[in-house]
Amino acid sequence: MRVVTLSFAAAIVLGTGLLLLPASSVGSAPTSLTDAAFTATSAVCLTGLITVDTAVHWTPFGHGVIVALIQVGGLGIMTLASLVVLLLANRIGLKARMNTAAEARTAGIGDVRDVVIGVVRLSLGIEALTAMALTARFAVGYDEPWPRAIWLGVFHAVSAFNNAGFAVFSDNIVGFATDPWICVPLMVAVILGGIGFPVLFEIGRRLRPATGRPWRPWSLTTRLTLGTTAALIVTGVGAVLALEWSHTLQPFGLADKILVAAFQGIMPRTAGFNSVDYGQMDDATLLVTDVLMFIGGGSGGTAGGIKVTTFAVLLFVILAEVRGEKSVTIFDRRIDTRVQRQALAVALIAVGLVMSSTLVLLAGTDFDLNALLFEVTSAFATVGLSTGITAQLPTWGQWLLILLMYLGRIGPITMVSALAARQRTRLYELPTERPHIG
């Protein structure tokens, strides 16, 4: 896990250096270190928050650096490293297998080779299909020259599947808010990337003919991920429709309202695309979005947050306690107490980090609580949605968001792995005590 952590840091440093090059930015004025580091971190950590206008500030070379950093962050540093070793020597050493297993969340180190190839194939396949759909729309519907249409399709497909939310338009996707041929492919790519590679692999195996193989039920992780994701998407879309119907959705017709609400209900999964201005949204909508961003997407994928499985486990823990049940069961499976403690640790540490960072920014800036909480949650959950205050934050505030994006990307992975690996056997038990609760 130390290798994974340092590898992401190295990618950020490399990206920062490339974005500082004169060839990366438009005009003669050099890009500041803060802007370059912020953009590189946001790209590698698949966030999408920006301090400079992506469409205007960066050159085509700069855009190429950004999309490359997004792809590297999405596939994972160790996955790419193991793939290079595999292609060159057709073998992966034990140490490389262990590093990749930590990044890809595989069950063991024996199947890393198949996982690496599968991750790359799956990622590039979904990105290619999304890029073709977007390219055709940009070329046919908006009269873009084919070379530029292809570039727009590839850039936004990579950004969508990796849940990054970067766009090469100054208003993000606002100009295409009512175009289903643009919004729907982006939504599908975001959902697939946010579900997570382990679940997508299992779905793919089930879709292939099972000749000679015994039927087995869906794994608990897959059922939890798909069920919770569906519930949160419905909740997000319904909340945007209900809370913004007479607000930001008012200028749209019925069909367009549904499309815009669906787009904004899905993006907190955690991609930073927006088809309406979040700065104009109701405070209640922002609070609902805070919760959806904090939960995030599936484990082992490109989404951030505490993950839907963590949220689901904690929900069933509460239900079991309310019912007075001795053990926590989900779909006829008993959940190990260590898993429950891990979920609780991840959630509470994340809450503490978000709250303390919000408090620091609230004490040191003039922005209100809703805007700062939204910004901090978006950074930690690597979402990228913003009310528009990112560039207005003081330099130290932007560096705080850089730290949050980095911790949000590698924090849950490293922490859960560390908790799972640390197991001490006590040779004695202390007397039981029941402190007052509530």
BELMO-V735079 format. One record per backbone hydrogen bond with DSSP energy under -1.0 kcal/mol. NH is the residue of the N-H (numbers start at 0). CO is the residue of the C=O. Records with the same first field share a line. If there is no record, write none. Layout:
NH->CO / CO
//
This chain:
4->0
5->1
6->2
7->3
8->4
9->5
10->6
11->7
12->8
13->9
14->10
15->11
16->12
17->13
18->14
19->15
23->20
25->56
35->31
36->32
37->33
38->34
39->35
40->36
41->37
42->38
43->39
44->40
45->42
46->41
56->52
58->23
62->58
63->59
64->60
65->61
66->62
67->63
68->64
69->65
70->66
71->67
72->68
73->69
74->70
75->71
79->75
80->76
81->77
82->78
83->79
84->80
85->81
86->82
87->83
88->84
89->85
96->92
97->93
98->94
99->95
100->96
101->97
102->98
103->99
104->100
114->110
115->111
116->112
117->113
118->114
119->115
120->116
121->117
122->118
123->119
124->120
125->121
126->122
127->123
128->124
129->125
130->126
131->127
132->128
133->129
134->130
135->131
136->132
137->133
138->134
139->135
140->136
143->137
148->144
149->145
150->146
151->147
152->148
153->149
154->150
155->151
156->152
157->153
158->154
159->155
160->156
161->157
162->159
163->158
171->168
172->273
173->170
175->172
176->173
178->175
181->178
182->178
183->179
185->181
186->182
187->183
188->184
189->185
190->186
191->187
192->188
193->189
194->190
196->299
199->195
200->196
201->197
202->198
203->199
204->200
205->201
206->202
212->209
222->218
223->219
224->220
225->221
226->222
227->223
228->224
229->225
230->226
231->227
232->228
233->229
234->230
235->231
236->232
237->233
238->234
239->235
240->236
241->237
242->238
243->239
246->243
248->243
251->248
256->252
257->253
258->254
259->255
260->256
261->257
262->258
263->259
264->260
265->261
266->262
268->265
270->266
279->276
280->277
285->281
286->282
287->283
288->284
289->285
290->286
291->287
292->288
293->289
294->290
295->291
296->303
297->193
301->192
305->293
306->294
307->296
310->306
311->307
312->308
313->309
314->310
315->311
316->312
317->313
318->314
319->315
320->316
321->317
322->318
324->319
329->332
334->327
339->335
340->336
341->337
342->338
343->339
344->340
345->341
346->342
347->343
348->344
349->345
350->346
351->347
352->348
353->349
354->350
355->351
356->352
357->353
358->354
359->355
360->356
361->357
362->358
363->359
364->360
371->367
372->368
373->369
374->370
375->371
376->372
377->373
378->374
379->375
380->376
381->378
382->377
397->393
398->394
399->395
400->396
401->397
402->398
403->399
404->400
405->401
406->402
407->403
408->404
409->405
410->406
413->409
414->410
415->411
416->412
417->413
418->414
419->415
420->416
421->417
//
